[in-house]
Amino acid sequence: IVDRTLGTVRGSPDIISRGFIYLRESQELLLGARKKVRETIENHAGKHPTNWPYVKDEIRENLGKFFFERTLRRPMVLPVIIEV
């Protein structure tokens, strides 16, 4: 969830895994992924109007690289951004 006026992430990004990693065993990996999502969104904060399709593509690319570097697997990444 992203604050529309500030362009910052509200709360912690949710990450859902289906068949890629076990969430309970990969908390450190998920913390790193959440940090990567926050950094990507906040790099575009304050740019009006925000090009959300570009930000989603950048999240997909950054998380894909992040997960491949750590797991040597390529998950499907589907970013969903909700503005409030």
C-alpha positions as CSV (number, residue, x, y, z in Angstrom):
1,I,0.0,0.0,0.0
2,V,1.4,3.4,-1.1
3,D,0.5,6.8,0.2
4,R,-0.7,8.7,-2.8
5,T,0.5,12.1,-1.7
6,L,3.9,11.2,-0.3
7,G,4.7,8.2,-2.5
8,T,5.9,6.2,0.5
9,V,5.0,2.7,1.5
10,R,2.6,2.4,4.3
11,G,3.4,-0.6,6.6
12,S,5.3,-3.6,5.4
13,P,4.9,-4.9,1.8
14,D,3.1,-8.2,1.7
15,I,4.9,-11.1,0.0
16,I,2.9,-14.3,-0.8
17,S,4.8,-17.4,-1.9
18,R,3.2,-20.3,-3.7
19,G,5.6,-23.2,-4.3
20,F,8.8,-21.1,-4.3
21,I,10.0,-21.0,-0.7
22,Y,8.6,-22.0,2.7
23,L,7.7,-18.7,4.4
24,R,8.5,-20.0,7.9
25,E,12.0,-21.1,7.0
26,S,12.9,-18.0,4.9
27,Q,12.2,-15.0,7.1
28,E,15.6,-13.4,6.4
29,L,15.1,-13.7,2.7
30,L,11.6,-12.2,3.0
31,L,12.9,-9.3,5.0
32,G,15.5,-8.5,2.3
33,A,12.7,-8.7,-0.4
34,R,10.5,-6.3,1.5
35,K,13.4,-3.9,1.9
36,K,14.1,-4.2,-1.9
37,V,10.4,-3.3,-2.6
38,R,10.4,-0.3,-0.3
39,E,13.7,1.0,-1.8
40,T,12.3,0.7,-5.4
41,I,9.1,2.5,-4.6
42,E,10.7,5.2,-2.5
43,N,13.2,5.9,-5.3
44,H,10.2,7.1,-7.3
45,A,8.5,9.0,-4.4
46,G,7.5,12.5,-5.0
47,K,7.6,12.3,-8.8
48,H,4.1,13.4,-10.0
49,P,2.5,11.9,-11.7
50,T,4.0,8.5,-10.8
51,N,4.4,6.1,-13.6
52,W,3.1,3.0,-11.8
53,P,3.5,0.5,-14.7
54,Y,7.2,1.5,-14.8
55,V,7.5,1.1,-11.0
56,K,5.9,-2.4,-11.2
57,D,8.3,-3.5,-13.9
58,E,11.2,-2.2,-11.8
59,I,10.0,-4.1,-8.8
60,R,9.6,-7.3,-10.9
61,E,13.1,-6.9,-12.2
62,N,14.7,-6.0,-8.9
63,L,13.0,-8.8,-7.0
64,G,13.7,-11.3,-9.7
65,K,17.4,-10.5,-9.5
66,F,17.4,-10.5,-5.7
67,F,15.7,-14.0,-5.5
68,F,17.9,-15.5,-8.2
69,E,21.1,-14.3,-6.5
70,R,20.0,-16.0,-3.2
71,T,18.2,-19.1,-4.4
72,L,19.3,-19.7,-8.0
73,R,15.6,-19.9,-8.9
74,R,13.4,-17.6,-10.9
75,P,10.0,-17.0,-9.4
76,M,7.1,-15.3,-11.0
77,V,6.8,-11.9,-9.5
78,L,3.4,-10.1,-9.7
79,P,3.6,-6.7,-8.0
80,V,0.3,-5.1,-6.9
81,I,0.4,-1.5,-5.8
82,I,-2.6,0.0,-4.0
83,E,-2.7,3.8,-3.6
84,V,-4.5,5.3,-0.7
